[in-house]
Amino acid sequence: VEIPADATRVVLYATITGHGWGAEVENCAEFCNHTHHFTVNGTEYVKDHPQAQRNQGCIEQIEVGTVPNQFGTWPYGRAGWCPGKQVDPWIADVTASITPGTTAELSYRGLFRGADYMPMPSNSGQGFGANITMTSHLVIYR
């Protein structure tokens, strides 16, 4: 990415949510902590979802927007979202990794437990397969 010479700040802006449950042994990607690794000029920035491993992960977020007392699995923490709650963006200031007036090299990799996700069918006959919904931008301020 070409970085303008008059750039004053650069941020990664991403919304990332995991969906899918039951079809795979790991119950990913809705109920597991997958990590998202963005590298900017050799420096890594990581977004994770630790609340996805908590039985009351969405209960713990009622005060910030989760709609409580729904039926089913609403209390369980999810990867990047909870029922009724807005998906908050993850914003990482990457200015220190950028030199204005040059080209920046960026890469991305999504991982589960530090490796590529290798789904193992649960043979439960329920749910649907893992998928990640992500929108990401590199925002350059002048």
C-alpha positions in Angstrom: 0.0 0.0 0.0 1.3 3.4 -0.9 1.5 5.6 2.2 1.2 9.4 1.3 4.1 11.6 2.5 1.7 13.7 4.5 0.3 10.8 6.5 0.0 11.6 10.2 -1.6 8.4 11.6 -2.5 5.0 10.2 -4.8 2.5 11.8 -6.1 -1.0 11.1 -9.9 -1.0 11.4 -11.7 -4.4 11.4 -14.9 -6.0 12.4 -14.5 -9.8 12.9 -17.1 -12.3 13.9 -17.2 -16.1 14.0 -20.2 -18.2 13.1 -20.9 -21.9 12.9 -21.5 -24.5 15.6 -22.1 -28.2 16.1 -20.9 -29.4 12.7 -17.3 -29.7 13.8 -15.7 -31.2 16.9 -14.1 -27.8 18.0 -17.5 -26.1 17.8 -15.9 -23.3 15.8 -16.1 -20.6 14.8 -18.9 -19.1 16.9 -17.8 -20.6 20.2 -14.0 -20.8 19.9 -11.2 -18.3 20.2 -9.7 -17.8 16.8 -6.9 -15.2 16.3 -6.4 -12.7 13.5 -2.9 -11.7 12.7 -2.2 -8.6 10.7 1.4 -7.9 9.8 2.4 -4.3 8.8 6.0 -4.0 7.6 7.1 -6.9 9.8 5.2 -5.9 13.0 2.3 -8.2 14.0 -1.0 -6.9 15.4 -3.3 -9.6 16.8 -7.1 -9.6 17.5 -8.4 -12.5 19.5 -11.8 -13.5 21.0 -11.2 -14.9 24.5 -14.8 -14.3 25.6 -15.8 -17.1 23.1 -14.5 -19.7 25.6 -16.6 -18.4 28.5 -19.9 -20.0 29.5 -21.2 -16.6 30.5 -19.3 -14.5 28.1 -22.4 -12.7 26.7 -24.0 -12.4 30.1 -20.9 -10.5 31.1 -21.6 -8.0 28.3 -25.2 -7.1 29.1 -24.1 -3.7 30.3 -22.6 -2.9 26.9 -25.4 -4.1 24.8 -26.1 -7.8 24.9 -29.9 -8.4 24.9 -30.5 -10.6 28.0 -32.9 -13.5 28.7 -33.2 -14.9 25.2 -33.8 -18.6 24.8 -31.2 -21.2 24.0 -27.5 -20.4 24.0 -27.6 -16.6 24.4 -25.4 -16.6 27.6 -22.4 -18.2 26.0 -19.5 -16.1 24.8 -19.1 -15.9 21.1 -16.3 -14.8 18.8 -16.7 -11.1 18.3 -20.5 -10.7 18.9 -23.3 -11.4 21.3 -27.1 -11.6 20.6 -28.5 -8.1 20.1 -25.2 -6.3 20.7 -23.5 -4.2 18.1 -20.2 -5.6 16.7 -17.6 -3.1 17.9 -14.7 -2.5 15.6 -11.1 -3.5 16.5 -8.8 -0.5 15.9 -5.1 -0.9 16.0 -2.8 2.1 15.7 -0.1 1.0 13.3 1.5 4.4 12.8 4.8 3.2 14.4 5.1 0.5 11.7 4.7 3.0 8.8 7.0 5.4 7.1 5.2 8.2 5.3 6.1 8.5 1.6 6.9 4.8 1.2 5.1 1.6 0.4 3.8 -0.5 3.3 3.6 -4.3 3.1 0.6 -5.9 4.8 -0.5 -9.5 5.3 -3.2 -11.3 7.2 -3.7 -14.8 8.6 -6.5 -16.3 10.6 -5.5 -19.0 13.1 -7.0 -21.4 15.7 -4.7 -22.4 18.5 -1.8 -21.0 16.6 -2.4 -23.0 13.4 -4.6 -23.1 10.3 -8.0 -24.5 11.3 -8.5 -28.1 10.2 -12.2 -28.9 10.8 -13.0 -32.4 12.0 -16.6 -33.3 11.4 -18.6 -34.0 14.6 -21.1 -36.2 12.8 -23.8 -34.7 15.1 -26.1 -33.9 12.3 -26.7 -30.5 13.8 -25.4 -27.0 13.2 -23.4 -25.6 10.3 -19.8 -25.3 9.4 -17.3 -22.7 10.7 -17.0 -19.4 8.9 -15.5 -16.0 9.7 -17.1 -12.7 8.7 -14.5 -10.0 8.4 -14.3 -6.5 7.0 -11.0 -4.7 7.4 -9.6 -1.4 6.3 -6.3 0.5 6.5 -7.2 4.0 7.4 -4.7 6.8 6.6 -5.1 10.2 8.3 -3.5 13.3 6.8 
